[in-house]
């Protein structure tokens, strides 16, 4: 073979190798692209609160990954801050209370819940141990400082509803943001507020320390919720802007699949097994009290993830009493939620 022929042959062989390598690289890149999971960020209005446990547990169980998503949970002090993150575009979805969807509808902001994991709200209005003798009813809260997770959150809405219902002008009560977990317990213990709207596990932890803790209102059980609102009152849900759902139907369905699977897991396992899956920093040092709080809370979790239309109407009715803006608005509450993603998820179970 001549030198010229040898050189040509080597160049052709080298070109073949390069082309083959490029094809392999392209194929590998395509495989990586196909294997990459869509990223979704969920803003949680107080991740340690048991009212939001299904959202955190889904991450702990790997259900988001199984559904095909890469989910980031972003923790906020209260539901109002989580909501602002989604409205501002720094998070995709809120894990928070459904009532925000109704409240924002009065301001022509289209939000929609697509999974409802709490059948009732679990909100408790308790009196600080230092003020138990002075405050014996909701009427005694006039001119007092009352803690909520964050101003504008569902805890704040609940407080204003109770005050109006009991003839107290909400403007006469100083609302203080105290968070939902250890910060709320500390504010109550040290008398920084005279009362507070709290949720478990904080309520049970406080009751464990102060056996005579005065409770003014309690919605941790179905009976208490029915007595207060006249029906089931949906609490925690996954909701977001309607335009996000319309642009991301696949991701919305994947989130619904993960949450429905998680709710099914909750109701087929013991409280001890559920606690074992939760992050240590959420359980805290007193596992016994956390377990007691969890056992009290489990009946609150939906078994399906479906929104009860009567429950949605109950939220609208409550807000119509406590918010003049909602009362004046002609809100079609059926547009503030959808069950289609959960119904589809249930078909695949």
C-alpha positions as CSV (number, residue, x, y, z in Angstrom):
1,X,0.0,0.0,0.0
2,X,1.4,3.5,-0.9
3,X,1.9,6.2,1.7
4,X,-0.9,8.2,0.2
5,X,-3.3,5.3,0.4
6,X,-2.2,4.5,4.0
7,X,-2.8,8.1,5.0
8,X,-6.2,8.2,3.3
9,X,-7.2,4.9,5.0
10,X,-6.1,6.2,8.5
11,X,-8.1,9.4,8.0
12,X,-11.2,7.4,7.0
13,X,-10.8,5.1,10.1
14,X,-10.3,8.1,12.4
15,X,-13.3,9.9,10.9
16,X,-15.3,6.7,11.6
17,X,-14.2,6.6,15.2
18,X,-15.0,10.3,15.7
19,X,-18.4,9.9,14.1
20,X,-19.1,6.8,16.2
21,X,-18.0,8.6,19.4
22,X,-20.3,11.6,18.5
23,X,-23.2,9.3,17.9
24,X,-22.6,7.6,21.2
25,X,-22.4,11.0,23.0
26,X,-25.6,12.1,21.3
27,X,-27.4,9.0,22.3
28,X,-26.1,9.2,25.9
29,X,-27.2,12.9,26.0
30,X,-30.6,11.9,24.8
31,X,-30.9,9.2,27.4
32,X,-29.9,11.7,30.1
33,X,-32.5,14.2,28.8
34,X,-35.2,11.5,28.8
35,X,-34.2,10.4,32.3
36,X,-34.2,13.9,33.8
37,X,-37.2,14.5,36.0
38,X,-39.2,17.7,35.8
39,X,-38.4,20.0,38.7
40,X,-41.2,21.4,40.9
41,X,-40.9,23.6,44.0
42,X,-43.5,23.4,46.7
43,X,-43.8,26.3,49.2
44,X,-45.0,24.9,52.6
45,X,-46.5,27.2,55.2
46,X,-44.8,25.6,58.2
47,X,-43.4,22.1,57.2
48,X,-43.2,20.8,60.8
49,X,-46.9,21.3,61.3
50,X,-48.8,18.0,61.2
51,X,-51.5,19.6,59.0
52,X,-48.9,19.5,56.2
53,X,-47.4,16.1,57.0
54,X,-48.6,14.4,53.8
55,X,-46.6,16.8,51.7
56,X,-43.4,16.1,53.7
57,X,-44.1,12.4,54.0
58,X,-44.5,12.1,50.2
59,X,-40.9,13.3,49.9
60,X,-39.7,11.0,52.7
61,X,-41.3,8.0,51.0
62,X,-39.9,8.9,47.6
63,X,-43.4,9.2,46.1
64,X,-42.6,12.3,44.1
65,X,-39.7,10.5,42.5
66,X,-41.8,7.4,41.8
67,X,-44.3,9.7,40.1
68,X,-41.5,11.1,37.9
69,X,-40.8,14.4,39.6
70,X,-37.8,16.2,41.3
71,X,-39.5,18.1,44.1
72,X,-38.0,20.7,46.3
73,X,-39.9,21.7,49.5
74,X,-39.4,25.3,50.6
75,X,-40.4,26.0,54.2
76,X,-42.0,29.2,55.2
77,X,-43.2,30.6,58.5
78,X,-46.9,30.7,57.5
79,X,-49.3,30.1,54.7
80,X,-49.5,33.7,53.6
81,X,-45.7,33.7,52.9
82,X,-45.9,30.5,51.0
83,X,-48.7,31.9,48.9
84,X,-46.7,35.1,48.2
85,X,-43.8,32.9,46.9
86,X,-46.1,31.3,44.4
87,X,-47.8,34.5,43.3
88,X,-44.4,36.1,43.0
89,X,-43.1,33.2,40.9
90,X,-40.3,32.0,43.3
91,X,-42.2,28.7,43.9
92,X,-44.5,26.6,41.7
93,X,-47.1,25.2,44.1
94,X,-48.3,25.9,47.6
95,X,-48.9,23.3,50.3
96,X,-51.3,25.4,52.4
97,X,-54.9,25.9,53.4
98,X,-57.6,25.9,50.7
99,X,-59.3,29.0,52.1
100,X,-56.6,31.2,50.3
101,X,-58.1,30.1,47.0
102,X,-61.5,31.4,48.0
103,X,-60.1,34.6,49.6
104,X,-58.0,35.5,46.5
105,X,-60.9,34.8,44.2
106,X,-62.5,37.9,45.6
107,X,-59.4,39.8,44.3
108,X,-59.7,38.3,40.8
109,X,-56.7,36.1,41.3
110,X,-57.3,32.6,39.9
111,X,-55.9,30.0,42.3
112,X,-57.0,26.3,42.2
113,X,-56.6,23.4,44.6
114,X,-56.0,20.1,42.9
115,X,-55.4,17.8,45.9
116,X,-57.1,18.2,49.3
117,X,-55.3,16.2,52.0
118,X,-57.0,17.6,55.2
119,X,-60.6,16.9,55.8
120,X,-60.8,19.5,58.5
121,X,-58.5,22.3,59.6
122,X,-57.1,21.2,63.0
123,X,-56.9,24.8,64.2
124,X,-57.0,25.4,67.9
125,X,-57.4,28.7,69.8
126,X,-55.6,28.3,73.1
127,X,-54.9,30.7,76.0
128,X,-51.4,31.3,77.3
129,X,-50.7,29.4,80.5
130,X,-49.9,32.7,82.2
131,X,-53.3,34.2,81.3
132,X,-55.6,31.2,81.8
133,X,-57.4,32.7,84.8
134,X,-58.0,36.1,83.1
135,X,-59.2,34.8,79.7
136,X,-62.1,32.4,79.9
137,X,-63.9,33.1,76.7
138,X,-63.3,34.5,73.2
139,X,-64.9,37.8,74.3
140,X,-62.1,38.3,76.8
141,X,-59.6,38.6,73.9
142,X,-60.6,42.2,73.3
143,X,-57.6,44.5,73.6
144,X,-55.3,41.5,73.9
145,X,-52.3,40.2,71.9
146,X,-53.1,37.0,70.0
147,X,-50.6,34.9,68.1
148,X,-51.1,33.5,64.6
149,X,-48.6,31.7,62.3
150,X,-48.3,34.9,60.2
151,X,-50.6,37.8,59.5
152,X,-52.9,37.0,56.6
153,X,-52.5,33.2,57.1
154,X,-55.3,30.8,57.7
155,X,-54.7,31.0,61.4
156,X,-55.4,34.7,61.1
157,X,-58.6,34.2,59.1
158,X,-59.7,31.6,61.7
159,X,-59.1,34.1,64.5
160,X,-61.0,36.9,62.8
161,X,-63.9,34.5,62.1
162,X,-64.1,33.5,65.8
163,X,-63.9,37.1,67.0
164,X,-66.7,38.3,64.7
165,X,-68.8,35.3,65.6
166,X,-68.5,36.2,69.3
167,X,-69.1,39.9,68.9
168,X,-65.5,41.1,69.2
169,X,-64.2,43.7,66.7
170,X,-61.1,42.1,65.1
171,X,-59.5,45.5,65.0
172,X,-59.5,45.5,68.8
173,X,-57.1,42.5,68.9
174,X,-53.4,42.8,68.2
175,X,-52.3,40.0,65.9
176,X,-48.8,38.8,66.3
177,X,-46.9,36.4,64.0
178,X,-45.4,33.6,66.1
179,X,-45.0,30.7,63.6
180,X,-46.4,27.3,64.0
181,X,-43.9,25.1,65.9
182,X,-41.3,25.8,68.6
183,X,-41.6,29.6,68.2
184,X,-45.4,29.4,68.9
185,X,-44.9,27.2,72.0
186,X,-42.2,29.6,73.3
187,X,-44.4,32.7,72.7
188,X,-47.2,31.0,74.7
189,X,-45.0,29.7,77.5
190,X,-43.3,33.1,78.1
191,X,-46.5,35.1,77.8
192,X,-45.5,37.1,74.7
193,X,-49.1,36.6,73.6
194,X,-52.1,36.1,75.7
195,X,-53.6,33.5,73.3
196,X,-52.7,31.9,70.0
197,X,-54.1,30.0,67.1
198,X,-52.0,26.8,67.0
199,X,-51.9,23.4,65.3
200,X,-50.4,20.0,66.2
201,X,-47.9,19.0,67.3
202,X,-47.4,22.4,69.0
203,X,-50.8,22.2,70.8
204,X,-50.3,18.7,72.2
205,X,-46.7,19.6,73.2
206,X,-48.1,22.6,75.2
207,X,-50.9,20.5,76.7
208,X,-48.2,18.0,77.8
209,X,-46.5,20.7,79.7
210,X,-49.6,22.5,81.0
211,X,-52.4,20.0,81.8
212,X,-54.9,22.8,82.5
213,X,-54.3,24.6,79.2
214,X,-57.5,26.5,78.4
215,X,-58.8,25.8,74.9
216,X,-61.3,28.3,73.5
217,X,-61.9,26.7,70.1
218,X,-60.8,23.3,68.6
219,X,-61.2,21.9,65.1
220,X,-59.0,18.8,65.5
221,X,-61.8,16.3,65.3
222,X,-64.7,15.9,62.9
223,X,-67.3,16.5,65.7
224,X,-65.7,19.8,66.7
225,X,-65.4,20.9,63.1
226,X,-69.1,20.0,62.4
227,X,-70.2,21.8,65.6
228,X,-68.3,25.0,64.6
229,X,-68.8,25.2,60.8
230,X,-71.9,23.0,60.3
231,X,-70.0,20.6,57.9
232,X,-66.5,19.4,57.0
233,X,-64.1,22.3,56.4
234,X,-61.2,21.4,54.1
235,X,-57.8,22.5,55.4
236,X,-54.4,21.6,53.8
237,X,-54.3,21.2,50.0
238,X,-51.9,21.5,47.1
239,X,-52.9,24.6,45.1
240,X,-51.4,27.0,42.7
241,X,-52.1,29.6,40.0
242,X,-54.6,28.3,37.4
243,X,-52.3,29.4,34.6
244,X,-49.5,27.2,36.1
245,X,-51.8,24.2,36.1
246,X,-52.8,24.9,32.5
247,X,-49.2,25.1,31.4
248,X,-48.1,22.1,33.5
249,X,-50.8,19.5,33.4
250,X,-48.3,16.6,33.5
251,X,-46.5,17.9,36.5
252,X,-49.9,18.6,38.2
253,X,-50.9,15.0,37.6
254,X,-47.6,13.7,38.9
255,X,-48.1,15.6,42.1
256,X,-51.6,14.3,42.5
257,X,-50.4,10.8,41.9
258,X,-47.7,11.2,44.6
259,X,-50.1,12.6,47.1
260,X,-52.9,10.1,46.6
261,X,-50.3,7.3,47.0
262,X,-49.1,9.0,50.2
263,X,-52.6,9.3,51.7
264,X,-53.1,5.6,50.9
265,X,-49.9,4.8,52.7
266,X,-50.8,6.8,55.8
267,X,-54.1,5.0,56.2
268,X,-52.5,1.6,55.8
269,X,-49.7,2.1,58.4
270,X,-49.5,2.8,62.1
271,X,-48.7,6.2,63.7
272,X,-45.4,4.7,64.9
273,X,-44.5,3.7,61.3
274,X,-45.4,7.2,60.0
275,X,-43.4,8.9,62.7
276,X,-40.4,6.8,61.8
277,X,-40.4,8.2,58.3
278,X,-40.5,11.9,59.4
279,X,-37.4,14.0,59.7
280,X,-35.9,14.0,63.3
281,X,-36.0,17.8,63.5
282,X,-39.8,17.7,63.0
283,X,-40.4,14.9,65.5
284,X,-38.3,16.7,68.2
285,X,-36.9,15.4,71.4
286,X,-40.2,14.3,73.0
287,X,-41.2,11.4,70.7
288,X,-44.1,10.4,73.0
289,X,-45.8,13.7,72.7
290,X,-45.3,13.9,68.9
291,X,-46.7,10.4,68.6
292,X,-49.8,11.4,70.7
293,X,-50.3,14.5,68.5
294,X,-49.9,12.4,65.3
295,X,-52.5,9.8,66.6
296,X,-54.9,12.7,67.2
297,X,-54.2,14.1,63.7
298,X,-54.4,11.0,61.5
299,X,-58.3,11.0,61.3
300,X,-57.9,14.5,59.8
301,X,-56.1,13.3,56.7
302,X,-58.3,12.5,53.7
303,X,-58.3,8.9,52.4
304,X,-58.8,10.1,48.8
305,X,-57.5,13.6,48.2
306,X,-60.8,14.7,46.8
307,X,-62.4,18.0,47.6
308,X,-65.9,17.7,49.2
309,X,-68.0,20.4,47.3
310,X,-70.0,21.0,50.5
311,X,-66.7,21.6,52.3
312,X,-65.7,24.2,49.7
313,X,-69.1,25.9,50.1
314,X,-68.5,26.0,53.9
315,X,-65.3,27.8,53.4
316,X,-67.0,30.4,51.2
317,X,-69.8,30.8,53.8
318,X,-67.3,31.4,56.6
319,X,-65.3,33.9,54.6
320,X,-68.5,35.7,53.5
321,X,-69.1,36.3,57.2
322,X,-65.6,37.4,58.2
323,X,-64.6,39.3,55.0
324,X,-66.7,42.0,53.4
325,X,-64.6,41.7,50.3
326,X,-65.6,38.0,49.9
327,X,-69.2,38.7,50.8
328,X,-69.5,41.4,48.0
329,X,-67.7,39.3,45.4
330,X,-69.8,36.9,43.2
331,X,-67.4,33.9,43.7
332,X,-68.0,30.6,41.9
333,X,-66.4,28.4,44.4
334,X,-66.4,25.4,42.0
335,X,-63.6,27.2,40.1
336,X,-61.3,27.3,43.1
337,X,-60.7,23.6,43.1
338,X,-60.6,20.6,40.7
339,X,-60.9,16.9,41.4
340,X,-60.0,15.7,37.9
341,X,-56.3,15.0,38.8
342,X,-57.1,13.0,41.9
343,X,-59.8,11.1,40.1
344,X,-57.2,10.2,37.4
345,X,-54.7,9.2,40.1
346,X,-57.2,6.9,41.7
347,X,-57.7,5.1,38.5
348,X,-54.1,4.1,38.5
349,X,-54.1,2.8,42.0
